[in-house]
Amino acid sequence: MKVFEIGDYSKGFGLHAAERPVPVPGYGEAVMRVRATGINARDLTIMRGSLGKTVMPRTRVPLSDNAGDIIAAGPGAENIQVGDRVTMNHYWQWLDGDWRASMAEQDYSATIDGFLAEQVVVPAAALIKLPESLGYEEASALQSPGLTAWNAVVEAGAAKASDTVLTLGSGAVSVFGMQWAKMLGARCIITSSSDQKLARLKALGADFGVNYRANPDWPAEVLELTGGEGADILLNNVGLSEMENCLMAAASNGRIMHIGANPVVHNQPPQEPPALTKLPNLILKNLTVRGIIVGSRRMFVDLIQAMVSNNIRPVIDRVFDWDDIYAAIEYMQSGKKIGKIVIRVT
Ligand SMILES: NC(=O)c1ccc[n+]([C@@H]2O[C@H](COP(=O)([O-])OP(=O)(O)OC[C@H]3O[C@@H](n4cnc5c(N)ncnc54)[C@H](OP(=O)(O)O)[C@@H]3O)[C@@H](O)[C@H]2O)c1
């Protein structure tokens, strides 16, 4: 079967096609025929050879988003059958309950080969059956960005209709954050560097769009839009470089969801984290800063149910074929997209 390996990343991307033996499921495992996968910001980091302190072997198969069908089930693989249409969380051990940092040791595409492959061995316990109404390409858009935004807005944020949700950028996490906020009846302010993108985001449901490039003091615009109050739930999908702005744009008792972990701007050198001069706002406004790490299987099940009940579709900018993976990576780095890039596999 065919896979892509990250290859020799010493001079940038070294992604190359490779052949592997057809996988055989062990006890409690199944084999997913991958139908679709997707590229996320962290995948570019992994393809450049590391994730945090983890150095990637050059044979690592990247990409963590996934949707496919089961073509083999091993002994003890309960509740799953050949033919089932499925998806799963890349931190597959987080089934329910509280997150444990040790769960990051089992991470598809980082510590285990990922889904840029025709077939992948998967733990049956982690699988979630897909409803008929959700196609493979749509389902493969959900796992990393959709679930992360769900955790931030619905679970950790506990957004309600009276809240204002601020979500940074027009990337995949941000657009899902907007969709979950609107699903709950909250008001949503979204930011972008492009007025064109903001017009599209408003057509997709955002109440207000703020151009962070045209107005570097965009937190002041957020305050103005909220009658001086600020946002109650803030999705910082960029990282520490936007923490100061979030501290300024937050309402009293606001909750800042710290999500951005990998570079989201690809044509500039990585920025040094700035000194936090606005930190007194943390106390003055009684704020909460909360780290978000994707979400559990149980949250993912809830997300899929909510999509079906509310007829919410993921915002997919472009679908690329398997053979066009290099073009997909290039497009991801261009910063032109809104929402998600998906790869059709088989
Ligand atoms: N914590 C977790 O569990 C978790 C899970 C998933 C992703 N993440 C992280 O979340 C971040 C976003 O991921 P993604 O998949 O949504 O990325 P993405 O799809 O590549 O989105 C990137 C977008 O960020 C926007 N952006 C860049 N600089 C900005 C700034 N200064 N202010 C506001 N927006 C800015 C740009 O929007 P415009 O083009 O509109 O300007 C860009 O399109 C990444 O760091 C990723 O690693 C974390």
PDBQT file of the ligand as one rigid body, heavy atoms in Angstrom, charges set to zero:
ROOT
HETATM    1  N1  LIG A 401      -4.141  23.430  21.073  1.00  0.00    +0.000 N 
HETATM    2  C1  LIG A 401      -4.569  22.508  20.209  1.00  0.00    +0.000 C 
HETATM    3  O1  LIG A 401      -4.989  21.405  20.573  1.00  0.00    +0.000 OA
HETATM    4  C2  LIG A 401      -4.570  22.845  18.767  1.00  0.00    +0.000 A 
HETATM    5  C3  LIG A 401      -5.348  22.092  17.871  1.00  0.00    +0.000 A 
HETATM    6  C4  LIG A 401      -5.392  22.512  16.532  1.00  0.00    +0.000 A 
HETATM    7  C5  LIG A 401      -4.627  23.590  16.125  1.00  0.00    +0.000 A 
HETATM    8  N2  LIG A 401      -3.854  24.223  17.036  1.00  0.00    +0.000 N 
HETATM    9  C6  LIG A 401      -3.058  25.397  16.669  1.00  0.00    +0.000 C 
HETATM   10  O2  LIG A 401      -3.949  26.453  16.399  1.00  0.00    +0.000 OA
HETATM   11  C7  LIG A 401      -3.367  27.315  15.457  1.00  0.00    +0.000 C 
HETATM   12  C8  LIG A 401      -4.341  27.551  14.313  1.00  0.00    +0.000 C 
HETATM   13  O3  LIG A 401      -4.512  26.343  13.615  1.00  0.00    +0.000 OA
HETATM   14  P1  LIG A 401      -5.330  26.314  12.256  1.00  0.00    +0.000 P 
HETATM   15  O4  LIG A 401      -5.327  24.897  11.813  1.00  0.00    +0.000 OA
HETATM   16  O5  LIG A 401      -6.620  26.995  12.417  1.00  0.00    +0.000 OA
HETATM   17  O6  LIG A 401      -4.352  27.182  11.329  1.00  0.00    +0.000 OA
HETATM   18  P2  LIG A 401      -4.616  27.710   9.883  1.00  0.00    +0.000 P 
HETATM   19  O7  LIG A 401      -5.820  27.039   9.318  1.00  0.00    +0.000 OA
HETATM   20  O8  LIG A 401      -3.329  27.587   9.169  1.00  0.00    +0.000 OA
HETATM   21  O9  LIG A 401      -4.964  29.246  10.113  1.00  0.00    +0.000 OA
HETATM   22  C9  LIG A 401      -4.020  30.227  10.157  1.00  0.00    +0.000 C 
HETATM   23  C10 LIG A 401      -4.687  31.604  10.121  1.00  0.00    +0.000 C 
HETATM   24  O10 LIG A 401      -4.245  32.357  11.238  1.00  0.00    +0.000 OA
HETATM   25  C11 LIG A 401      -4.502  33.710  10.938  1.00  0.00    +0.000 C 
HETATM   26  N3  LIG A 401      -3.496  34.578  11.555  1.00  0.00    +0.000 N 
HETATM   27  C12 LIG A 401      -2.185  34.622  11.359  1.00  0.00    +0.000 A 
HETATM   28  N4  LIG A 401      -1.631  35.585  12.118  1.00  0.00    +0.000 NA
HETATM   29  C13 LIG A 401      -2.638  36.151  12.795  1.00  0.00    +0.000 A 
HETATM   30  C14 LIG A 401      -2.734  37.203  13.741  1.00  0.00    +0.000 A 
HETATM   31  N5  LIG A 401      -1.660  37.864  14.157  1.00  0.00    +0.000 N 
HETATM   32  N6  LIG A 401      -3.956  37.501  14.244  1.00  0.00    +0.000 NA
HETATM   33  C15 LIG A 401      -5.052  36.824  13.854  1.00  0.00    +0.000 A 
HETATM   34  N7  LIG A 401      -5.024  35.827  12.970  1.00  0.00    +0.000 NA
HETATM   35  C16 LIG A 401      -3.835  35.511  12.456  1.00  0.00    +0.000 A 
HETATM   36  C17 LIG A 401      -4.516  33.879   9.442  1.00  0.00    +0.000 C 
HETATM   37  O11 LIG A 401      -5.820  34.354   9.125  1.00  0.00    +0.000 OA
HETATM   38  P3  LIG A 401      -6.053  35.440   7.962  1.00  0.00    +0.000 P 
HETATM   39  O12 LIG A 401      -5.500  34.803   6.721  1.00  0.00    +0.000 OA
HETATM   40  O13 LIG A 401      -7.527  35.598   7.942  1.00  0.00    +0.000 OA
HETATM   41  O14 LIG A 401      -5.336  36.679   8.355  1.00  0.00    +0.000 OA
HETATM   42  C18 LIG A 401      -4.289  32.451   8.947  1.00  0.00    +0.000 C 
HETATM   43  O15 LIG A 401      -5.047  32.129   7.834  1.00  0.00    +0.000 OA
HETATM   44  C19 LIG A 401      -2.041  26.674  15.056  1.00  0.00    +0.000 C 
HETATM   45  O16 LIG A 401      -1.016  27.224  15.838  1.00  0.00    +0.000 OA
HETATM   46  C20 LIG A 401      -2.246  25.239  15.417  1.00  0.00    +0.000 C 
HETATM   47  O17 LIG A 401      -1.026  24.551  15.641  1.00  0.00    +0.000 OA
HETATM   48  C21 LIG A 401      -3.805  23.882  18.334  1.00  0.00    +0.000 A 
ENDROOT
TORSDOF 0
